[in-house]
């Protein structure tokens, strides 16, 4: 499955979900989580909210959608 990660105000990234590395202690059938996708775009779960269909989702849940929106909560300047 292909997943589009829309980081609001910063761009859009596309990933093949099966190519995203996981942090799941080597479990064979583990699916990437939203936190794994955030790592692919160099963002920390502590600085963003992940939204699916406009609703926040926990970063430790497996990805089960083709489009996510990421909102930065903190931005230096």
Beta strands, then each sheet from edge to edge (+ up, - down):
strand 1: 2-7
strand 2: 11-16
strand 3: 48-52
strand 4: 55-56
strand 5: 67-72
sheet 1: 2+ 1- 5- 3+ 4-
end
